[in-house]
Amino acid sequence: MQPTVLEIAAAAVRARKRIAAGIYETPLIPSQIDYKPNGTKLLFKAENFQLTGSFKLRGAMTKMSKRGSGDDNSLITASSGNHGIGAACAAQRLGKSLTVVLPETVVPAKLNRIKSYGANVILHGAETGLAEKHAQQLALSGPYTYLSPYNDSDITNAAAAAAAWTTSSSRWEAAG
């Protein structure tokens, strides 16, 4: 059964409260183009100012913050970079053990950034899909819990939490 809009909104509010201390409240930047056919304001949510340089930290923090401190399973995920960086940062901040499976073609700067947060790294396959399959197989056969970069309601609720924060009236007024 699919969740209702109200259930998604409630989950987004809970997620926002749980992760607020671990993320930046990134700015809304008004467009320099005067695009107001019917009073519409065009704003950009500058998630590039997030601690890890993308919105991916929000989803990882949301998912990992739901796990209890007694849950000792190591987490494993797959990424070609930004999700891995966000997940590694979240794991470090929340004291979780994380392994990130990356394709062998990962950008070196992203690989180094993931390692800088203390995550274990496995290089596997020539592209992200192969790395993801490998991470899922390791989760099925080992002591890992798989953290999907995109197919998880906790991950997507984080995006809804950002949208809820963005639409608060005080933020709109401050942006322009």
WODAWO-V918312 format. One record per backbone hydrogen bond with DSSP energy under -1.0 kcal/mol. CO is the residue of the C=O (numbers start at 1). NH is the residue of the N-H. Records with the same first field share a line. If there is no record, write none. Layout:
# WODAWO-V918312
CO: NH ; NH
This chain:
# WODAWO-V918312
4: 8
5: 9
6: 10
7: 11
8: 12
9: 13
10: 14
11: 15
12: 16
13: 17
14: 18
15: 19
16: 20
19: 22
24: 26
27: 46
29: 44
33: 35
42: 31
44: 29
45: 47
46: 49
47: 50
50: 53
55: 58
56: 60
57: 61
58: 62
59: 63
60: 64
61: 65
63: 66
64: 67
68: 71
70: 72
74: 145
75: 99
76: 147
77: 101
81: 85
82: 86
83: 87
84: 88
85: 89
86: 90
87: 91
88: 92
89: 93
90: 94
91: 96
97: 75
98: 120
99: 77
100: 122
101: 79
102: 124
103: 106
107: 111
108: 112
109: 113
110: 114
111: 115
112: 116
114: 117 ; 119
115: 118
120: 100
122: 102
125: 104
127: 131
128: 132
129: 133
130: 134
131: 135
132: 136
133: 137
134: 138
135: 139
136: 140
137: 141
138: 142
143: 74
145: 76
152: 156
153: 157
156: 160
157: 161
158: 162
159: 163
160: 164
161: 165
162: 166
163: 167
165: 168
168: 172
169: 173
170: 174
171: 175
